[in-house]
């Protein structure tokens, strides 16, 4: 069979425009407002509502959520593709104002439901399992819910407050361009002019085979963030203060991280056990850095070189080769899963080309259950880009498997959102290692994988350790400089004596967009990676019989509590033993690398 051709183009957003919907006007601003107006007319009828009325109201609510999701996703992706485009920014602002406006129009229904006594709520619970779970998640918000006018004011405030500050951060950081000097020599392009790069291209140089390039790229990037540290730091302090003012002072959450945990439907205790396990087992990665230093011929590892490859020259891959490799790996795991991956490319829902103004990094955008997910990449031809494709397409598989659920419940919570993506990387890694005959290449692959696990487990967990301390420190009046000191102390704990941490890394926190956009998001990476290691271990021991169990787990999406979903495969997320078991898998990998 002839292999399909793939080229790194830009995405086609027509599926999100009103004419792309099944019904006329679907996804438009007008459709959302019209449905919200109809929804508002049920307010006088609430005292006499039956279970059937609740079901009908939620069906209309789903239609509003569908319209909002389409409009907001389209605006966000246009802005991601070009953060300097003023029209795209204006459209994003309008979409966020629309969301706040419609949220305020339908807010009365949530407040009515959370205000019901338990007996009445049980009597009115709808038949649909998705609707029941969705309403139960509202009930959990009851202790932290404010009066209607206050909730409406918070929604309006967030459009020009929290959200706008995150856009400021994006606009500043996405506008950075860099020229690089290595040992005093300016890197030049093919025309002999100074080579100008964006942040994603610079970040790829952190993995360069040349230690001088690695050090120079870190110095250049972190130097630029330090130069702008006053502004970026104040943006962060403002976001943190805004978060605390709303969630701790107004809503009375016990801690700044608690609202994120409740949104993820996991207990504070489960997250504390996860973070403590990451701190207790930091020595696993520290041992790896000591071993890696020996393999690289270094007396002691430096933070500049933790992602150093073993190979003296980085292998370049074409986009066609990278996509085909990912598809082959998914095909070997399960043909149905591979079909879902192909679906994203066939719909032209991928934007893969790096360019100035485009948002850095990568993401998968879940829109509605009946829209094939969109994927943003910044492909530059490294082997890591192949893993990024496997990762983001794992998200797309997860969303498609959960597409039978309501628009209100198909998206997995953050703590489960990384399950399929990391599992996808493991599928690709395992296939690559098994097919590789050269022991040097196998050693290199294993070293790179453990480095990646550090980046997505240890590093991410310690970002949250920093956030926990930073949110408290800002509340006590700490300055940007003092936040840098806090971050430096977190790095010291993270690396111990295993690696030297140069001075400029105290600014690394300002380079991490998640702590601006979605406070306390990053523990989801550690959660997802440790969970996926456990699941992949089960797959290796059970073989093909595990695949249906895994696909069923993903098919839940966000229609149940993570603890309940994972209990089906024997996982207790409040058990320290479970989390530390994930580190045992990493330790086995380090031991295998040592033997090689």
N, C-alpha and C positions, 0 to 999 in steps of 0.2 A: 504494500500500500504506500502511495506517495505521501511523504511527510509534508504537512502544512508549512507555509512560509510565514515567519514572524518578523516584523520590523518594529523598532522602537519609536512609534509615532505618538500622537496625542489622542486623548480620548474623545469619544462621541457622546455628547450630553443630551442628544435628542430624546432618549428614553425618559428624561426627567421633565421635559417641557410639556405643557398642557396637552399638545396634540399627540404626545407619546403615550398618554394614558388611555385606558380602555373606555373611559367615559369622557364626554366632551367637557373641557375645562378642568379636568382633574389635575391637581398639583398646582393650580394657579392661586394667586393671592385672593382673587375674587371668590373662588370656590371655597377656600378656607373661611373667609369672612361670612359668606352666605350660610354655611353650615353652622358656624358659631352663633349666628343670629337665630337660626332655628333652634339650636340647642338651648339658648337662653330662655326660650318660651316654655321650657318644661319646669322652670323654677316654681311657679305657683302650684304646680301639680304634685310636687314632692311629698306633701303630707299624706296623700292617698296612693302613693306608688306601690305597685306589686312587683314581684320578681320578674314578671314579663316586661314591665315598664323599665326596670333597671337594665335588662338585657337589650331592649330597644335603644335606650339612651347610650349604652356602651357601643352599640353598633354605629350610631351616629358619631360618637366620640372617636371611633376608629377612623371614620372618614375624614375627620378634621386632622387627626394625627398623620394620616397618609398624605394629605395636601401639604401640611406643614413640612413633613420630612422631605418631600420632593422639592419644594421651593427652597428650603434651607440648604439641602445637599447641593443643589445646582449652584447656588450662590457661593457656598463654601469652596466648592471645587474650582469654580472660575477664579476665585481669589487665590487659592493654592497655586494654580497654574501661573499666575502673575500677580504677585502681591503689590506691584507698583501700579497696576491698572486701577485708576480712580473710579471708573464705572463699576468694576467688579467689587471694589470696596464699598461703594454706595449701595450696590445690590445686596451685599452681605449685611450691611447695617439695616437695610429695609427688611430683610428676612428675619433678623433678630428682633426688630421692633414688631413685626407681624406676629412672631411667636409669643412675645410678651403680651401683645394686645389680645390675641386669641386665648392665651392661658388665663388672662384676667377675666375674659368673658365667660369661661366655663368653670372657673375656680369654685363657684358656689356648689357645684355638684360634688367635688372632692370634699369640701368642708362639711357638706350635709352627710356624706357617707361616713367620714371619720367621726362625726358627732353622734352617730347612732349608738345605742347601747348594744351589747354583744348579742343579746337574744334577737333583737330586731334585725341586726345585720345578718345573722344566720338565716332568718326567715326570708329575707329579700335576696339572698345570694343567688346569682344566676346559675343556670345549668352548665354553661360553657366552662371547662376547667381553666382555660386561659383567662377568661373574665374573672373567675373566682380568685385566681392567684394574683391578678393585677389589683383587684380591690383589696386583697389581704395586704399587699405591699403598701397601699394607702393607709390602711389601719395602723400599720407600724409607725407611720409618721405622726400619729395623733399627738403624742407628748410634745412634739416639736413644731406643731402647727400654730400659726398666728391668726388673728382676726382677719376677715376677708379684706378689709381696706388696707391693712398692713401688708398682707401677702401681695396684693396688687401693687402697692408702692415698691416692694422689694423687686418684683418682676420688672417694673419700669426702670428702677434704679440700676439693675444689673446690665441693662442694655448699654447705658452710657457709663457704667462703672466697671465692674469686673470684666465683662466681655470686651469693652473698648480698650482697657489696659492690656489685655492679652494681644489685641490687634496691634497696639503700639509696639509691643515687644517684637511681634512677627515682622512688622514693617522695618524696624531698626535692624534686626538680625538678618533678615533676608536681603537687605541692601548691602551687606558687607561684601566687598571683593578683596582679593589678596594677591600680592606678588610675593614670591618666595626667594629668599637668599639662602643658599646652602654653602657653607664654608666661604662666605663672602661673595659667591658668584650668584648672579640673578638668573633664575630659570627663565628660559625664553621659549616662545612658540616656534612653529615651523617657518615663520616669516622673519625670525630673528628679533622680534619685538618681545618686551617683557610679558611673560605668560600671566594672564589675569584669570584667577579662579574664584569660584564661589565656595561656600563653607562645606558643602557635601564633598566636593572634589578635594578640598584640603583634608577633610576627615579621612578620606581613603589613603592619604599619605601617612597617616598614623600607623598603617600596616605595611609601609614600604620595606623592601629587603635592605635598604640602605639606612643604617642607624643615623647618619647625619641628616637625612631627609626627614626621618621620624622626629628627631629633636627639633629641627628647624620648623616643621609644620606645626607642632604643638606650641612652640614659642610664638609663632606668628598668629595662630588662631587665638590662643589665650591672651596674647598681648593685645589684640584688637578688642576682646571682651573687657579686658582690664581698662583700656583707654576709655571705653564707654561704660565702665562699671558704675560710675556715679548715677547715670541715667537708668541703666538696666537694674541696678540695685534698688533705686527708689521706686521703679515700677513694681519690682517684687515686693518691697515693703508695703506698698499701697495695696497690692492684691492680698497679701497676708492679713493686713489690717481689715480690709473689707470682708474677707472670709471669716475672721474672728468676730467682727461686729455683728454680722448676720447670724452665724451659726452657734457661737458660744454665748454672746451677750443677749441676742434677741430670742433665739430658739432654745437656748439652754441645753445644747448638747454637752455631754460631760467633757469632751476633748475636741480639739480641731479635727482629728482624724475620724471621729465617730460618724459624721454625716456621710463620709465616703464609704465607711464600712456598712452603714445601713443601706445606702444606695446599692452596694454590692450584695446585700442580704447575707452578710457574714458577721459573726459576733466580733466584738472588740477582742475577746479572749483568743479567738482563732488567729487574728492578725498579730496579736502580741506573741503567740507561740511561734508563728512563722518568722517574725523578725528576730526573736530571741534565738531561734535555731540558726538563722543566718549569721548572727553575731557569735554564737557559741562555736560554730563550725567554720569560722573565717580561716582557721588554720589549714583547712583543706586546700584552699586556693593559695594561701601563703606557701605551703609545701610545694605546690605546683610552680610558683614563681621562682623558688629556689632551684628546683629541677630545671626549669626553663633557662635560667641564668647559666647553669652549667652547660646545657646543650648549646647555648649561643656563645660560650667561651667568655662569659662575663664573671667577674668576681662577685658582683651583687647586682640584682635586678634594679632598674630604674623605672619609674612610672612612664618615662618616655618610650620604653621598649616592651611593655607588657603584651602588646599585640604583634611583636616582631615575628615574621615567619621564619621557618628554617631554610626554605629555598633561597638561593642567592638572587633569583630573578622571579618576579611575580608573573604567573601565567595569565595571559589575557584570553578572554572568551568573547565570542560574538553573541549578540542578543539571540539570534537563532539557536545557537548551540546551548545557551543557558536555558531558554524556554523549553527546548526539546529534552534536555537532561532532566528538568523538573517534571515534565509530563511523563517521561519514561519511568521515573521513580514512583510517581503516583499510580501509573498504570500497573506496575508490578504489585503495588499494595492492594489496589482495588480498581477495576475498570470503571465502575460507576463514579468513584471519586475523581478519577482522571477526566471523565466526561464533564464534571462540574468545573474543573480547572479550564478545560478547553472552551467551555461556555463563556467565560469571562473574556477570553481573547477573541472569540468569534463575534461577540457583541461590540467589539472595539471599545471596551471599557477600561483600557489601560493607558496611562500617560507615563512614559518611561524616559523621556529625554531631559537631561539636566540642562538648565539654562538660568541666566541671571533673572532674579525676581521670583523664580519658582520656589515654593516652599521646600526646605531641605527635608531629608529623610524619606520615609515611605509610610503609607497607610492604606487600609482597605475601608471603603465607605459603604456601610450598610444603609440602605435607603428605606425600602419597604419589602415585604416578603415576595412580591411579584416583580421586583426589579433586580436583575442580575447585579451583584456588587461591582463597585468601581475600585480600581487599584491605582495609587500613585507610586511611582518608582523614580529613582534617579540613577539610571543604569550607566556605569562607566567601564564595564568590561572586566571586572575582577571576579574571582571565584566566590567572593563574599556576596556579590550581587546575585549570583545563582541561588544562594541560600536565602537572600532577601525575597526573591521571587517565590521560592518554596514557602516562606513564612507568610507573606501577604496573601498568596493564593490559598493557604490553609485557612485563613480567616474567611475567604470567599466560600470555601467548601462548607465551613461551619454554618454560615448564614444561609446557604442554599439547603442544607440538611434540615434547618429549623424553619424553613419557609412555609410549612403547613400551619404554623401558629399565627396568632393575631399580630398585627403591626405593633400592638402594645406589649407583646411578650416574646417576639422572635429573637430579639437581640440578646446575646448572652451577657451577663454582668461582667464587669472588668476582670474579676478573678477567674472566670472561665473563658474569657475572650481570647486568652493566649494559648489555650489548650491545643486546638487544631493547628495553629500556626507553628508552635514549637514541635509538635508531633510531626508535622510536615518536614521540618528541618531534619529531624531524626531519621525519617524515612530516606531522605536524600543522603545524609551522612552514612548511614548503615550500608546503603547500596554502594556508595562510592568506595568505602573501605573494603567491602567484600569482593568487589570487582578488581581492586588494585593489587597487583602482584609484587610491585617494587616495594621492599620494606622501608626504604627511605621516604617514599611518597606516603606510605601508610603512616609512618611516624609523623610526617608533616601534617597530614589530615587530622590525626588524633590531637596533636598539639593545638592546631587551629580550633578544633571543636571545643576543647577544654577552655581555651581563651574566650571563646564565644559564650560558654556557660558562665564563666566569671562575669562577663559583661552583662548578662541577662539575669543573673541570680545575685551574686555578691554585690556587684556595683549598684544594681537597682535597689536592693534592700537598704543599702547604706544611704542612698538618696533620701529614703523615707526616714531613716534615723536622723539625717540632717534636717529634714522638714519638721519633724516632731520638735527638735530643739530650736529651730529657727522661728517657728510660729510662736513658741513661748518667749523667745528672746525679743522678737519684734514687739510683742505685747508689753514687754518691760522697757521698751525704748531703745533697743540695740540699734546701732548704726550699720551701714553697709560694710564698713571695715570690720566691725565685730562679727558680722555674719561670715566674712571670709575667715576669721579666726576660728569660728565654730566649725566651718567646713574643713579647715586644716586639721583640727583635732579629730574629726570623723575619719579623715584619710589616714591619720596616724594609727587609729584603732584598726582600720580595715586592712592595712598592709603590715602592721607590726614592724619587725626587723627584716622582713622578707624583701622589701623594696624601698629604695630612696624616693622621696617625693619632693621634686623641686618646688621652689617658692611660688611660681606662677600658677600652680594647680589649685591654689586657694580660691581662684576665680572660676574654677570649672563649673560650679553650681549655676552660674549665670548663663552658661552655655546649654543648659538642659531645659528644653521648652516645656516638658511635661509639668515641671513644678510651678510654672506660670499658668499654663492652660488648665490643668486638671490636678489640683493639689492632692497629694498622696496616691496618685495613680500608680506610681512605679512599683509598689509591692505586688501589683498584679503580674508583673513580669516574673518576679521570683516565685510567686504562687504557681503561675502557669508552667514555668520551666520545671520546678520540682515535681509538680503533678504529672507533667508529660513524661519525665524520666521514669516515674513509677508506672505509668500506663504503658510506655514502650517496653519496659522490663517485663510486664505482664504479656505483651504481644510476643516478645521473643520466646517466652516460656510456653505460651499456649498455642502459638501459631495462628493458622487461619480461623480457628474457632473464636479468637478474640475479636476479629474484625466486626462482626455484627454487634457485639457489646459496645465497642468503641463508637460505632456509627449511631447507635441508639443514644448513647450519652450526649453526643453532639446534637442529635435531633431535638433535644429538649429546649435548646436555645436559652431563653431567659424565662421559661414557663414554670420554673420551680426553684426552690432555694438550693444553692450550691451544695450545702451539707446533705440535703435529701437526695439530690441527683447523684452525688459521688458515693453515697452509702450503698448504691446499687452495685458498685464494683468494689465494695469493702473498704472504702477510704473514710477515715475520721479526721476531718480538718482541724479538730481541736486537740489532736494528739501530737505531742512533741515528737514521739517515736516516728510517726509518719513523715514529718518534715525532715527529721534527721536521717531517715531512710533514703531520702533523695540525695543527700550528701554522700551516702555510702556508694551510690552509683557513680558519683563524680570521683570519689576516692579510688574506686576500682579502675576507672579510666586513667587516673594518674599513675597507679601501680602498673597498668599495662604499658603506658608510655615509658615508664622507667625500665621495664623489661626489654622493650624494643631498642 
